[in-house]
């Protein structure tokens, strides 16, 4: 067993990459969706939904469903899969576009005429907020686009962002559920948010919303976000109020969580333990500025290495959640690579500590790159190339930094999304340093 451990520790990059892939596989709809399906109804079965996993979820429904069905789902460009009876269309993420607007309108139109004998399966995963843009009357797509851009760069949490989105939408914040009434509605969720609150997954299109227009206004003010007169009118007047808990039209609606960040982390931890390396899940819901989280987890890793607390090396520290980046530079961003760069600076080349961080959907920020790998010599290799790590961090250029080192992690579209994955490997060499 000791020999196997040492062999794995000779290849930390391969080990960490395998744990990342295990986490992604644990959230694959083809593996987890079928057991959450309800029985067929007396009437029609209609499938709707949106998100980065929408196409793979639709395929999983088609593979398992015993009767006839039809429907339409919206996914991110490049994430389409071939389907038989459920139409898949592509749209823009993270900033919505006209294709998403058209898809949202078509989904709402498809729900007209439903009866109590019918069933609607709603498939929602991360990314649905941007992929289902449908502004309230009087607002245009440009309002939703400009607010999305501001929210993505101001440092707001995902919960804060989605609160604002819900109160400007004709489809989010429970409004899609009302359009399904009186049919039975079963929403299948893949969580990409810290805490797995259904209202924050895709801005809760089928979920009752306890937040208010006043909450949305407070968030906009908190981050100094500019808003148009039209947006102000919707929020100040209360016209953007969402569907509230207790609404009787939600009585036939049910929510089922099919994959979460914790499930993915548990799968990765089990995979590490099978190699003989102890694994510890720190949290599935870490939030905050990515660079600050990097500093904190570096301190934890050094405590393990130097003092055998709270764990003894060798071990792997796993965590998930969704950090944020307040963009100040003109670099190629990404919250996972920003975390790793800050982690590397705080570790300062400490021997025997390795890390990998990536977004489980395969896209970190706006790049078609999932994340990156950090080694004890990463800073030294950067300096040798004339790259100053601190300057890269200041410029929010994590992707540029790790790409120059050949340490980017590229998966392509994973067709699922359970948010960020972070793994820090601390070896016995680290303890001896």
Secondary structure by P-SEA (a helix, b strand, c coil): caaaaaaaaacaaaaaaaaaaaaaaaaccccccccccccccccbbbbbbcccaaaaaaaaaaacccccccbbbbbccccbbbbccbbbbbbbcccccaaaaaaaaaaaaaaccccccbbbbbbbccccccccccccccccaaaaaaaaaaaacccccaaaaaaaaaaacccccaaaaaaacccbbbbbbbccccccccccccccccbbbcccaaaaaaaaaaacccccaaaaaaaaacccccccccccccccbbbbbcccaaaaaaaaaaaaaaacbbbbbccccccccaaaaaaaaaaaaaaaacccccccccbbbbbbbbbbbcccccccccaaaaaaaaaaaaacccccccbbbbbcccccccccccccccccaaaaaaaaacccaaaaaaaccaaaaaaaaccccccccccccccbbbbbbbccccccc
